[in-house]
Amino acid sequence: MSRSLHDQTLALAGVFQAANLVQQIANNGHCNETSLETCLRSLFATNPATTLDVYGGELADVREGLVTLSTVMSEQSKQQDIEVLRYVLNLIHLESKLNRNNDMMEVIGNRIEQARHTASHFGYVHTNLISNLASVYTDTISTFRQRIQVSGNPSFLQRDENAAKVRALLLAGIRSAVLWRQTGGRRWQLILSRRKIIQHARELAEQANRSFDK
């Protein structure tokens, strides 16, 4: 796996995309369906040729993550930006704990592989698959002492289908955090390489916009 700024930015955008969708569901009760599918599909990309292939092979698939990354890391002026950044940092922290737990990583890998048939049969945004992935998160990542506290509108968060989407997205966020580490991403880079990351994310987002407009 390449360890370039390009690949690190794409992987980090995957984390931000998942976190942003969690924020949307928690506060609005819904999220962008296409971006949701990209995140959940990434869980099944176990042998990608490139980093972008994890997200479907097109920049447009991770455009929301690129825009969110560049906006949140440069501004952090809105409450929703602060929430998204908190989720991202928590996901990166939990991934570092997961990386030291080989047994849990094996369980997650096996459970996702078992869910592959459901994904191929029903699609990546079907309630059956989302519930399945949510249970994987509950049985593994949620058992860590530190857990991600999702804030938002209780009336939305208390709905079973929304709670399942949130957990499935957090699992996808962990997957992208794994990819970020594999491409050489480290937490100190979020501070010391911040400007480079923001600039490259903006460039990639512009490319995604041009391809999307065609």
C-alpha positions in Angstrom: 0.0 0.0 0.0 1.4 3.4 -1.0 2.4 5.7 1.9 2.1 9.0 0.0 0.3 12.1 1.1 -2.2 11.4 -1.6 -3.1 8.0 -0.1 -3.1 9.3 3.4 -5.5 12.1 2.5 -7.9 9.7 0.8 -7.9 7.3 3.8 -8.4 10.2 6.2 -11.3 11.5 4.0 -12.9 8.1 4.5 -12.8 8.6 8.3 -14.2 12.1 7.9 -16.9 10.9 5.6 -18.1 8.3 8.1 -18.0 10.8 10.9 -19.9 13.4 9.0 -22.6 10.9 8.1 -22.9 9.9 11.8 -23.4 13.6 12.6 -26.0 14.0 9.9 -28.1 11.0 11.1 -27.8 12.1 14.8 -29.0 15.6 14.1 -31.3 15.2 11.0 -32.4 11.6 11.1 -31.0 10.9 7.6 -27.8 11.1 5.5 -26.6 11.1 1.9 -27.4 7.6 0.7 -24.6 7.5 -1.9 -21.9 8.5 0.7 -23.4 5.9 3.1 -23.0 3.2 0.5 -19.4 4.2 -0.2 -18.6 3.9 3.5 -20.2 0.5 4.0 -18.8 -0.9 0.8 -15.3 0.0 2.0 -15.6 -2.6 4.7 -15.6 -5.4 2.1 -12.6 -4.0 0.1 -10.1 -6.4 1.6 -7.7 -6.7 -1.3 -7.7 -3.3 -3.1 -5.1 -2.4 -5.8 -5.1 1.2 -4.7 -6.3 3.3 -1.8 -9.0 4.9 -3.9 -10.3 1.4 -4.8 -11.4 1.0 -1.2 -14.0 3.7 -1.9 -15.1 2.5 -5.3 -12.3 3.8 -7.5 -13.8 7.2 -8.2 -13.0 10.5 -6.3 -16.7 11.4 -6.5 -17.3 8.5 -4.1 -15.3 10.1 -1.3 -16.0 13.7 -2.3 -18.1 14.3 0.8 -15.2 13.1 3.0 -12.7 15.3 1.2 -14.9 18.4 1.5 -15.6 17.7 5.2 -11.9 17.1 5.9 -10.8 20.4 4.4 -13.6 22.3 6.0 -13.3 20.9 9.5 -9.5 20.9 9.7 -9.3 24.5 8.5 -12.3 26.1 10.3 -13.9 24.2 13.2 -16.2 27.2 13.6 -19.5 25.4 13.7 -20.8 23.0 16.4 -21.2 20.3 13.7 -17.6 20.7 12.7 -16.5 20.2 16.3 -18.7 17.1 16.6 -17.3 15.6 13.4 -13.7 16.3 14.5 -14.4 14.6 17.9 -15.7 11.5 16.2 -12.7 11.4 13.9 -10.2 11.7 16.7 -12.1 9.0 18.7 -12.1 6.7 15.7 -8.4 7.1 15.2 -7.8 6.4 18.9 -10.0 3.3 18.9 -8.3 2.0 15.8 -4.9 2.2 17.6 -6.4 0.1 20.4 -7.9 -2.3 18.0 -4.5 -2.6 16.2 -3.1 -4.1 19.4 -5.9 -6.6 19.8 -5.3 -9.4 17.2 -8.1 -11.6 18.5 -10.7 -8.8 18.0 -9.4 -7.9 14.6 -9.8 -11.6 13.6 -13.3 -11.6 14.9 -14.2 -8.5 13.0 -12.6 -9.8 9.8 -14.5 -13.1 10.0 -17.8 -11.4 10.8 -17.5 -9.0 7.9 -16.6 -11.9 5.6 -19.7 -13.7 6.7 -21.7 -10.6 5.9 -20.4 -10.5 2.3 -23.1 -12.8 1.1 -25.8 -10.5 2.5 -24.1 -7.5 0.8 -24.0 -9.2 -2.6 -27.6 -10.4 -2.3 -29.3 -7.3 -0.9 -26.9 -4.4 -1.5 -24.8 -2.3 0.8 -27.5 -0.1 2.2 -30.1 -2.8 2.9 -31.4 -2.8 6.5 -30.3 -6.5 6.9 -26.7 -5.7 6.1 -26.7 -2.5 8.2 -28.1 -4.4 11.2 -25.5 -7.1 10.7 -22.6 -4.6 10.6 -24.0 -2.7 13.6 -23.9 -5.9 15.6 -20.3 -6.4 14.6 -19.5 -3.0 16.1 -21.5 -3.6 19.2 -19.9 -7.0 19.9 -16.3 -5.7 19.4 -15.4 -2.0 19.3 -18.1 -1.1 21.8 -16.5 -3.4 24.4 -13.5 -1.0 24.8 -13.6 1.1 27.9 -13.6 4.2 25.8 -16.7 4.4 23.7 -17.8 7.1 21.2 -20.6 9.2 22.6 -22.8 10.3 19.7 -24.6 13.5 20.4 -27.7 14.7 18.6 -31.5 14.7 18.6 -32.7 11.8 20.9 -35.8 11.3 18.8 -33.6 10.4 15.8 -31.0 8.4 17.7 -33.6 6.3 19.5 -34.9 4.9 16.2 -33.5 1.4 15.7 -32.6 1.9 12.1 -30.7 5.1 12.8 -28.8 3.6 15.7 -27.8 0.7 13.4 -26.6 3.1 10.7 -24.6 5.0 13.2 -22.8 1.8 14.5 -22.3 0.5 11.0 -20.7 3.9 10.0 -18.5 3.9 13.1 -17.3 0.5 12.0 -16.6 1.9 8.5 -14.8 4.8 10.1 -12.5 2.4 12.0 -11.8 0.6 8.7 -10.7 3.9 7.1 -8.6 4.6 10.2 -6.9 1.3 9.7 -6.2 2.2 6.0 -4.9 5.6 7.2 -2.4 3.9 9.5 -1.4 1.4 6.7 -0.6 4.3 4.4 1.6 5.9 7.0 -0.9 8.2 8.7 -0.1 9.2 12.2 -1.9 11.5 14.7 1.0 14.0 14.9 0.5 14.7 11.1 -3.0 16.1 11.9 -1.1 19.0 13.5 2.3 19.2 11.8 1.1 18.4 8.3 -2.3 20.0 8.6 -1.9 22.6 5.8 -0.6 20.0 3.3 -3.5 17.7 4.1 -6.1 20.4 3.8 -4.6 21.7 0.5 -4.5 18.2 -1.1 -8.0 17.4 0.1 -9.2 20.6 -1.6 -7.4 19.7 -4.8 -8.9 16.2 -4.8 -12.4 17.6 -4.0 -12.1 19.9 -7.0 -11.1 17.0 -9.2 -14.1 15.1 -7.9 -16.4 18.0 -8.7 -15.2 18.2 -12.2 -15.7 14.5 -12.8 -19.1 14.6 -11.2 -20.2 17.5 -13.4 -19.3 15.7 -16.6 
